[in-house]
Amino acid sequence: MIEILESYKEYIPKNDDGDPLSLLVYCDGFSCERVEGAQRARINGADRWTRLDLFEPAIQEWHRCFLHQDTYDELFKFESHREKGTLYNLKQVYDHRGVTKNVMDCFDKAEALLEFVTEGYIILYAMELSGMTLSKRIVDKLYEKVNTKEVINVAIEPVIDGGEYCICQLDAGGPMVYCNNQYCQRGSWFHLECLGMEEDDAPEDESFCSEESRMEHELRLSCRKKTTADRFKDSKHEYVKRLIRRGLNDIARHDAVKENDGPRMIRYWKFDLFEFYEKNHPKYLIYGLRLIANIAGATSERLKHALIWERTVNLKGGKIKNIPKDLHCEHLNREYTESSRNAGGQLTTDTINRHSQMLGVGKAIYHLFDENVICRPFNNRKTGKINRKKDILRMVQTLKSQNLVRYQSGRVFKGFEDLKVVSGVKFPQKFKERLMKHVDNMAKLRELKS
């Protein structure tokens, strides 16, 4: 990183007197850490050039991946694949293939699924609050061609069978005892001989294959005991509200990025500080707070303006087509990797420079030259979003009878028995103390650098 920052020095602007001005380095969380690490390594330098103080790391919008991951960790569980209305169930029914719990491997698909489910539930809520009904005539018009597969069965993770009989995995036979722990990973029926028991030692009531299995059974029973508050709780309704809230937040953030609405993006960073604190993302808590502090007056007006209004890029022009800068860098890295493979391993300095110039703006100029000078049309592969309008209407029709947007006590989705009602930060005083601690650390570091 030190070498990279040294190469950036030629781009540092200067004022009328020739004095250097600070330069923003747009990064994701990991790169921000690397920039700070390089500055700490040079903290004893003689001047600002040597200490690399002229670079200010600026966190970008890639943190949305972590917010998506938090959503899927909490609300996307295989155990709920048969529960109508859950994220996993709707993923299967409406054929959102490729969506897994690891959001980093399928970010676009996971985002599309969350947006689809959110839109469906919003319609359900609107119908509930306004007393509307979905017109059958309109639905029949949309479904002139009947889909014979009302439910699309998508391949799901295979269920691993640990064996029905005993730890020896042999056929049933001889004296056996049943393990009353239905979640036992070792099996259901066990030979007395395999457990080291005599026939006279076999218990007459509940039996378990091991002490560990007994303890697991008792622990699950203790967790199932309902309090009076649990009997009045509607976990299904709470699940849907949480899913809608997270989905709407993501749609709003994505909309702000596409429009390059700087003030709105900064506002969402403020909201996300709570999420970073609750979900234990300390790196993004620190850099998010640093971003907000810089905009509040901890940096110059020039950098403040850049932090607000220069957070996205729009390479192809047009309205609402902006993307985050760090995401654009990810695209360039991928394009360079694919392009450099054609060199067959002969990566000389000239080859690296040539392939670098073929990316980004250079690639756009190359296409314009082909189309307007050589008159050779460039075949752009256009990909668009799948039209999910019919699926949304089907979802609304299917889930309306479930009354998921209406409170009914005692309901719970399988896999979400422990879903708790969340209202704000659990420990607001500790959250405040954490923020103040980071603010003090930033102030001390700036004082040390000056």
Secondary structure by P-SEA (a helix, b strand, c coil): caaaaaaaccccccccccbbbbbbbbbcaaaaaaaaaaaaaaccccccccccccbbbbbcccaaaaaaaaaaacccccccccccccaaaaaaaaccccccccccccaaaaaaaaaaaaaaaaaaaaaaaacccccaaaaaaacccccccccccccccbbbbcccccccccccccbbbbccccccccccccccccccccccccccccccccaaaaaaaaaaaaaaccccccccccaaaaaaaaaaaaaaaaaaaaaaaaacaaaaaaaaaaaaaaaaaaacaaaaaaaaaaaaaaaaccccaaaaaaacccccccccccccccccaaaaaaaaaaaaaaaaccccccccaaaaaaaaaacaaaaaaaaaaaaccccccccccccccccaaaaaaaaaaaaccccccccccccccccccccccccccccaaaaaaaaaaaaaaaaaaaaaac
